Amino acid sequence: MERRRNRQRMTRLLAAIGVGLMLGGCQESSPITSETQTVEGYTDAQVMLVAVTEKNRYSEVYTDQIWQILVDNEGTTFQDYLLGEIQSFLKEVKLLNLMADEYEIGISSQERERLQELTEDYYGSLTEADQALIRISQEEVYGLYMEYYRACKLVDELTKDVNLEISDSEAKVITVQEIQVSSHGEAQSIHTRAMKEGVDFYALAKMVSEGDEAEKPVGRGERSQEYEDTVFSLAAGEIGPIIREGENYYIVKCISDYDEEATLERKQKLAIQRKNLAFHKIYDSFAAEHSVELGGDIWERISFSEEENSTTTDFFEWFGDYMGQ
């Protein structure tokens, strides 16, 4: 598997990509194989549901002009790229369910009941235009929600004992204004100007800095040790000495020595990374011994740029609201 994500990352992937198709909802099953067994694949309608959902979500932001934009020098269109992304995602959900079989991850009667309620409500929200394009049954919606939930539950189960407590010191984020130059002599001259009383540091940075951003957040572990030692010792409003980092020189003014909101966000990000690391110690060995391939010709029949009337965008939003994911 090229892409391995925990449940939060999988949800964000699907929120970030959008793919869709224009074809009738054939119900042939797309076969999936592994090295050890053959398992039931996804129906074309299930593939279409995910694809149309994300295509519509993406189109709302970027319009349908995005699909034929080239993303590399090989002639890969954004459409092709996103198709590959969603195919990789569905492979991973299936692989996680195979792994859940080995770890005997079951679904309780209460969970099944909740998933059934979710399915009924989501299915009832589909418009005639949605159904005309996707042609999915309620049973197929339930099956897709079930596999997605079971994949999430596997990750939770295998990482339930991981210590996710991140200290404020480890997650601390500050806000700085930064001037970047490539000449030490120039850095000395600018530093002298910056230290003069009444100088607008931000305006000076916008005028002379070779960097892209004059103001930015900085977290622990993101820059060199020398840079961190200097900027994290500054009080709000204080300008530090010249810092060398690689081939460049930096003059930095601390704007906020503790960004509470950014620190909380980074703390959550670090906790996810820690959970990922713990999960992959188990997952990677399983993935190395199992391969999953999606067959069928639905991927060749998908067209993002053709007009269609379906507007469904909230398949995974419904899941999050009902299942607390």
N, C-alpha and C positions, 0 to 999 in steps of 0.2 A: 504494500500500500504506500503510495507516495504521500498521501495526506492523512494525518492522524490528528483528531481533535477530540476534546472532551465535549460534553453536552452543550456547554455555553458557547464554545467555539463553533460547533455545528450550527447552532441557532443563528449566530452572527453571520456565518457564511451564507446561509439562506436569506438572511435579511440584506446581505450586501450584494448578492448576485440576483439576476432576474433573467430567466430564459422562458421561451414560449414556443408554441407550434400551431400550425394550421392544418389540421387533418381530422378525419373522422375517427371516433374512438373505437378502434379495433380492440377486441378483448383477448387476442392471443397472449400467452404468457411469454415474457422475455426470459429465457433460461439462464440460470446461474450455476457455475460449476466451481468446485474447490478440489484440492489435491486428494482429499479424503472422501468426499461424498458429493452427490448431486442434490441440490436443494431447490425448492420452488422459488421462482423469480418474481419480478413485479409484472403486473399486467400493463399493457400499453396505457390504459386509462389511469393507472396509478402514476406512471411516469409523467403523463400529460398533466395530471393535477398539480404535481410539484412544479413542473416546468411553466405552466400557465400562471400559476400563483406568483412565481418569482419574476416572470417576464412582465406581468402587469405592474408589479411593485417597482421594478426597475424603470419601466417606461414612464411611470408617473413623474419620475425625477428627471430623466434624461431624454425623454421622447424616443420614438422608434428610429430616429436617425442614428442611434448608437450602434445598431447591429452590424452594419457593414464597415465600420471603422476598423482599420488594420491595427493589430496590437504588437506585431513584430515584423521583422524583415523577410519572413517566410511566407507572407501573405495570409496569415491567420486572422480571420475577422473576429470581432468581439463576440459575434454569435457562436463561432466555433469554440472560442475560448470558454464561454459560459456553458456551452453544452458539455465540454469536458469536465468543468467544475461540478456540475450537477450530477453527471454520471459517476464521478469519483465519490461524491457524497452518498449516493444511493448504494454504491458498492460497499462503502464503509458501514452504513447502517446494517446491511446484510451480514457483513463479516462480524460485527459486534453481536448480532443475534446468534450467529454460529458459536461465538465465544460464550454467550449467555447460556446456550445449551450445555456446554461443558461444565459451566459453573452452576448449573441447575438453578438459574434465576427464574423464578416463577412469577406469576401475576395473581394477586389475591382476588377473591370474588368482589371485594369492594372496589379494587382498582379496575376490574373489568366493567363493573357497573358504571363507574365514572367515565371510562373510555367510551362506553356505549352511549351515555348521555351526551358526551362531547360530539360523538359521531352524528347522532340524530340532530343535534342543534346545528352543527356545521353543515350537514347535508341539506337541512331545511333552508339554509341561507343561500344556497346556490340558485342563481337565476336561471331562467329558461335559456338564456344565451350561454351561460356557463355549461349547462348540461348538453346543449347542442354541440358544443366544441369538445368537451371532455368525455361525456357519455360514461360516467362512472357510477357504479352501484354503491349503495350504502355499505354493503359488505366489504367492498374494496377500500372505501374510506376507513372503515374500522380496522382492516388489516394493516393499512399504512400507519395509522395512529398507534396501533399495538406494537409494531416493530420499532417505531421511533421511540416510544415510551420505554420499551424493554432495553434498548440500547442505552438510554439515559440511566435507567435503573442499574444496569451493569456497572457503569462508571461510578455511580454513587456507592454501590455495594463494595467495590474493590478499593475505594478510597475513603471509606467511612472513618477509618482510624488515623488518617493523615492529620497531623497538626497544622492547621491553617492559620494559626495566630501569627500575624506579621506586626512587628513592633513599629511604633511611630518613627523611630530613628531609621529603621531600614527602609521605610516607605516614604520618608519625608521628601516633599517637593517644595522648592523655592522658586521665586520668579526673579529673573535678572534681565538687565539690559546689557547688551554685549557689542563691543566693537572688535572686529576681526581684521587684521592686516597681515601682510606677508613679510614686512620689513621691520626689523627690530628698531632701527633708527626712527622710522615713522611711528612705531608704537610708542617710543619714548616721547616724541613731540606731541602726539595726541594725548597721551596720559597727562602731560604737563597742562595742556589746555583743559582737559576734563576736570582737573583738580581745582581749577580756579573757581572762586565763589560766584555763584549765580549762573554758572554755565548750564544750559539745558542739555543734559547728557543724551537724552533720547534723540533730540534734533541733531546733535553732533554725530551720533551713531548712524542715523539715516543718511547723513551727508558723506561720511568718510569710510564707513565699514564696508569691507569686501564680502561680508556674510549676507545670507539671504534674509535673516530675521534680526531685527534690532532688539526685540523683547521676546523672551521665551521662558518656559518652565524648565527646571533642571532637577532630576531625581538622582538618588544614589545609584552608582553603577553604570551611569550613562556616559560619563566623560572620563578623562584620564585622572589618575590619582592626584596629580599636582593641581589640576583644575578644581576638583572637588574639595581638596584640602583648603584651597583659597576661598572659593565662593561660599562654602558652607560655614565658614568662620566669620562671614560678614554680617553685620547688623543691617536692618532695613535703612536705606539711604546712604550706605557706605560704599565707597569705590575701592577696589582692591588693587594690589600691585600688578604689574604686567605678568601675564602667564604665557608660557610657551607650551604649545600642544601640537606635536607633529611639526609641520613646516610653517605654522601660523602663530601669531601672537595675539593675545586677547586682553582687553581692558574691560572689566566687568563691574557694573553697579548693581547692588542688591536692592530690589524693589520691595520684595516681601520675603522675610526669612522663614515663613511658614505659610504655605498655601493649603488651608485645611481641606477644601473641596478636592483639589488635585491630589493631595496626600491620601485621602480616603479612596479615590478612584484607583490610585496606584497600588494601594494596599490590596484592593480586590483583585487587581491584575496579577500581583505577585502571588496571591493565594491560588489563583487559577493555574499559574505556572507551576507552583509546587504540587498541586493536585495532578496536573498533566504529567509531571516527572514521575510521580509515584505510580500512576496508572500505566505509563509506558514501560516501566520495568517488567510489568506482567504482559501487557498487550503486545509488545514488539516481538517477543518470542513466538506468540501464537500467530501473529500476522506473517512471520517468516516461514511458517509451516503450512499456511493456508492461502490459497489464491481465490479470488472471486472475480468473475467476468460477467458482464451484462451482455446478453445476446439479443437477437431480434434486429429488425431493420427500422425500428421507430426512430432511431437517432438520425438516420439518413433522410427520413421523411419530415423532419421538423423544419419549420420555417418561421423565423421570428418577425420578419419584415412585412409579411402579408397582413392585410386588415382582418380584424376579428372583433367581436362585440363583447367577449367575456371580460369581466372586470374584477373577478375574485382576486383578493390579495392577502387574505388573512388566515390561511390554513394553519400556519405556525403560531399566529397570534392567538387563535382559539385554543390551541394546544397549551400555550403558556398560561392563559387565563384559567383553564380548567384543571391542569395538572401541576400548576405551580412551578413550571420549569423556566 
